[in-house]
Amino acid sequence: MSDTPTQPSPPPDPRPPAPAPQPRGWGAAQPPLPPQPWTPPAPPPQRGSFARGFGLGAGAGLGAGAALLVLGLIGALLSTLMLVGVAGALGGSRQTSVEPLGTVWGADSAPRKLRAVAVTGPIMGDAGDGVTLVGGTYGYEVAEVIDGLAAKDADGLILLLNTPGGSINGSRAIADAVDRYEQRTGKKAFAYVQGMSASGGVYAMAGASRILADHGSLVGSIGVIAGPFERYRDVTAITGSMLETGVTTTGGISSEYLTQGKGKDFGNPYRDMTAEERAQFMRLLANEYDAFVGWVAAARGIEADTIRNTLGAYIFDTRSAQQYGLIDGTAGRDEAFRDFATAAGLDPAQTKVVMAEAPSLLAQLLGAEARVYGTAPAATGVDGQPARATAALCAGGPQVLAYQGSLAGVCG
């Protein structure tokens, strides 16, 4: 047993036990509710017709606006890409890349095509040679167009000519390009005279595989010319202008150049041409003439002596031109194009002739010129002043030309 004393138990509580707490307020005990019958839930309130229409219209408008916004962004992106592409084409290969091709003969749907290039008016070198009163052709640009044609681009080439000729360099540039085209592509080049092909025009077209001329056309003038060389004698007056008074004398007027180098003032109208100067310049003309005659003789199979002594620099109707071998026949436009298609090994019914057209307004806004590359625009007046020719071939003097007729009509 433990020695620890035992604790006594507490006495019992005499008070009655406290009642359990009851809920108060809404939580107090309530009598049970009788069962209620089931009813469906009330439908949502109906909107009026105006509200419904307004809601649908607003939704449709927002949707359409979003769609238009997306389409606008896409259109702007495509336009930007197109502008960049056009600008790049202009910068990379001149404007030939943005010149559309239009059908000038045959059906647009024809699967085969011949590419036509115009050679009209006076032939010059390039845009640096200026402009005439009637427009013309830049030979270097035409050569560039022809050099840019690949075998896949067309089934053949047609030169469409109506020209009195012009500069030797511009005419020869076209001739050389025609020769390169046939060698490079294996395709044939043709020429069609639509009124005149004289002098430089003959130079340009002589190498074509087949040459036809329209009825009434003129062909020929194989020669070169320079001038005029003016000589003033016993001059007593110089006409004045609004800004400078004229001069009238009793003892005559002389003009003098200070030069170094024999013949440097060749062409001075106030002195006679020396015999040595005349001989030297005639050698220059002879060399250019020899090259012209040699080119035509080789290209057309005509004896050089025949060209010099029989054809000379005369111009001929189509019948005579064919007899001398300058052309292969006379034909109207439709007949000629059918002939060329057949000569190219094509079915004329399945062939079209196409030509470049001026660039679109958009391309012009981006820097393209309002002309077909290769064509020279006519001079236009400025600020109410009459048009003035600036072409180098209008300068006269010692420039050697392959031109038929007077320059007055193109130079003023």
Buried (B, 14 or more C-beta within 10 A) or exposed (E): EEEEEEEEEEEEEEEEEEEEEEEEEEEEEEEEEEEEEEEEEEEEEEEEEEEEEEEEEEEEEEEEEEEEEEEEEEEEEEEEEEBEEBBEBBEEEBBBBBBEBEBBBBEEEBEBBBBBBBBBBBBBBBBEBBBBBBBBBBBBBBBBBBEBBEEEBBBBBBBBBBBBBBBBBBBBBBBBBBBBBBEBBEBBBBBBBBBBBBBBBBBBBBBBBBBBBBEEBBBBBBBBBBEEBEEEEEBEEEEEEEEEEEEEEEEEBEEEEEEEEEEEBBBBEBBEBEEEBEEEBEEEBEEBBEBBBEBBBEBBEBEEEBBBEEBEBEBBBBEBBBEBBBBBBBBEBEBBBBBBBEBBEBEBEBBBBBBBEBBBEEBBEBEBBEBBBBBBEBBEEEEEEEBBBEBBBBEBEBBBBBBBBEBEEBBE
